[in-house]
Structure formats: structure tokens, C-alpha cells
């Protein structure tokens, strides 16, 4: 069986790491002469008042243009579907003329 805990780290490196760890531990000791004696917490009064221009106001550059929204409409989609369905009627269909007259009558009555 080989050596179980052998590493390839040089001994000098391990010694330096141990010294640094000891230095950190000794430097983190609290000096009782400076605790609470020289430090005074000064509270600064808050005199700033933020003026909100709108509910969406915030940092950043202003928009290049004003956004305008149109109400939702599916009219064009439905018109496209209707035309697509009407185009499926073949030219040699015997009831083609009657179907188109029915659609035209519906458009005239509902516009």
C-alpha cells in the first residue's frame, strides 16, 4: 500500500502558509483601547425629498418617442381567414356564385 496522505506541495510552501495563517489570527485580535473610545457614530439627518414625476419615473435616459398603444383588434386576422376560406371554392363549383352573393350580402348588411 502506498503513502496515504502524501502531497506534491513543497515543504517551504506549507511553512509559509502556516506563518500567514498565524499572522492573520494575531492581527484579528481586538485592541481594547480603540473599542468604543474613539469611534462615535454620527447620524446624518435625511433632508432629501424625492419628487416622483410619474409612477414609472426612474433613472435612465428619457425615451426617444412617446409610445402610443392601439386597442386590440383581430379584424384583419379574421378577414385574412375569410379570404383564405373563400379562395378554396373552386371555379367550377356550381354554387360558387350563390356563395359569393351570400358573403356580399352579409358584408353589406353588417358594414
N, C-alpha and C positions, 0 to 999 in steps of 0.2 A: 504494500500500500504506500502511496506517495505522501508527500507532505500536505497536510490538510489546509493550513492557513497561510501558506507561503504566497507572497505577493511580489510583483516586479518593481515596487516603488523603492527607490534608493533610501538608505538609512538617513542620509542628510536631510532629505525632504521630510521624512517623518519627524525628525528632531525639530526642524524649523516650524512645521505645523503645530507641534506641541507647544513651542515657545510662543507662537502667535496666539494660540488659544489661551495660554496663561496670561498674556498681556491683556487680552480682551476681558478676561474675568476680573483682573485687578483694576482695569480702567472703568469698569461699570459700578464700582463701589460708590455709594452716595457720600458726598462730603457734608458732614453735619453743619459746617459753618455757613454754607450757602443756601441751605434749605429754609425757605420762608423768611429769611432775614433781608436779603437784598431784592427779592422778587416781589413786586407789587402788581397786582392785576388792575389795570386801568380800563374801565368800561367806557367805550365811546358811545355817546348818545346817537341814535339814528334819527337824522333830520331829513332824510331823503323821502320824497313822496313821488311815487311813480304815477305818471299820467298815462292812462290807457286810452289810446285813440279809438280802438275798436276791440271787440272780443278776440279778433285774430291778430292783433298787433303784436309784434315781437322784433327781435333783432334780425338784421339782414337787409339786403338792398330792396328797394321798392320794386314792385312788378313793372315790367315794360308796358303792359297794356292791362286794361280792366277786363276781367273775364265776365262774359255775359252768357247766361245759360238759357237755352230754349226748352220749353216744356217737351216732355217725351211724346213721341208720335210714332206709330207703326204704320201709318197710311202708305208710305212709299213701299214698305216691305209687302204689304198686302196687295198693292197694285201690281207689283212685280210678280207675285204668286199668281194673281188672277190672269195676267197676260201669259204667264208660263202655262197655266192650265188651258187657256183658250187656244194657245198655239198647238196643243195636242190634238185638236179637232182636225181631222184630215180634210183635204179639199174635195174629196169625192164622197164625203158623208152626206146622206140625203137630208138630214135635219140641221145641217150647218147654218143655213140662212135663218131658220127659226130660232136657233140657239143665240146667234148674234143679235137678232132683233129683241130677244128677251133680255139680253145683257144691256143693250142700248136703252131699252125701256126702263130698266132698273136704274141706270145711271141718270136718265132724265128725271125720274121720279124722286131720286134721293140727292140731287145736287141743288 
